[in-house]
Amino acid sequence: MSEAPYLSDIAAGPEQAICRWVDMGGALRIRMGAFPSPGARGTVLVFTGRTEFIEKYGPFARDFALRGLAMATCDWRGQGLSSRLVADPCVGHVEDFADYQADARALVEFARDEGLPEPYFLVAHSLGGCIGLRSLMEGLPVRAAVFSAPMWGIEINPVLRPLAWMLTALVSNSALGERYAPGTGRETYVDVEPFEGNQLTTDQATYEWLKSQTTAHPALQLGGPSIRWLHGALREMRALAAMPSPDMPCLTFLGTNERIVSPSRIHDRMRRWPGGELVMVDSAEHEVLMERPTMREPCLDRIAAFFHDNAQSNTPAARTG
C-alpha cells in the first residue's frame, strides 16, 4: 500500500485521516480511508453509495468519533479517486457485481492493517446496502449492521421494468454495455439538479456542500451507470431477494419520501429479518443520514447505541438462516 490523497479541503472531517492505495491486480487500485479515534470501542465500516467517495463521509467520521467509534471506508472501483474502468470516466461501471466483494474484503484487511479497533460494525447506504447484504451473507466480520435506504430494489416504472431487463440483457456483454443506461448521462446529479425538488435531502446546507465537493474536485464527478452496471444490479438484487436474511442484528433507516430505491423491497426484506428493525424517518429523502440535524442526530445516536449494545455479541460474523 502507498499513500493516497485525502481532500481535506472538502471533507469536513476529523484532522486525523489516513488514505492509501490498495492494488487489486493489473492497473486497478482502490482508495481506502481510515479515521482512527483515541479510545474508540470499535470501528464502523462504511459502504458508500453509487457516485460517492471518502470525503463525503468526513462528517460521519467526526460524528462517530464523538460517539466512541473509529471509521473506515473506500471509493468503490469505478468511482471516487479509485480506478475508473471504461474510457469515459463519468460512466459508473463495473464488470461484475461480484467484483465489489473483493473491494469489501480489501476494506476489512485495510482496517486491520491500520490497527483500527474491533469489533467491526457495518453502515451501508444505497448501493452500499446491496454490496453489504451480500457481504453479510458471505461472512463479513461485523457484529451488527445498519442500512440507510439500501439498494435492494430500484424504483422503475412497472411498465418499463420488463424493457429494462430485456435491453440490459441484450447488450450488457457487448461494447454497448459500457454506454450510459437509457435516461442517464455524464452529469453528476448534484451538479445539475437544483435543491428544490431534489431526491437526496431536505437540508439545503448539506445539498450545497455536496455540490461544492465535485465543483472543487471535478475528478470526483460521476454520471449515470452503464448498461452493464444496471444489468448486474438487477441480477444481483433479484438473487439477493430470494435468499434468507443473515443472522445478524440489523437496523434499517428509510425516509418516507424515498424515490430512488424501492421501499417495497426494503419492507419485504425487513419483514423477513429476524431481530431486524425498520425505522421510518418522517419526511426524509434518500440520504436519511445526511438530512436536517433534527432528523440526522437522533439516527446517529440510535446507531451508536445499537453498536455499543451489540459490541459483546458472541457472533463475530454473519450467518444466514
Buried (B, 14 or more C-beta within 10 A) or exposed (E): BEEBEBBBEBBBBBEEBBBBBBEBEEEBBBBBBBBBBEEBBBBBBBBBBBBBBBBBBBBBBBBBBEBBBBBBBBBBBBBBBBBBBBEEBBBBBBBEBEBBBBBBBBBBEBBBEBEBBBBBBBBBBBBBBBBBBBBBBBBBBBBBBBBBBBBBBBEBEEEEEEEBBEBBEEBBEEEEBBBBBEEBEEBBBBEEBEBEEBBBBBBEEBBEBBBEBBBEBEEBBBBBBBBBBBBBBBBBBEEBBEEEBBBBBBBBBBBEBBEBBBBEBBBBBBEEBEEBEBBBBEEBBBBBBBBBEEBBEEBBEBBBEBBBEBBEEEBEBBEEE
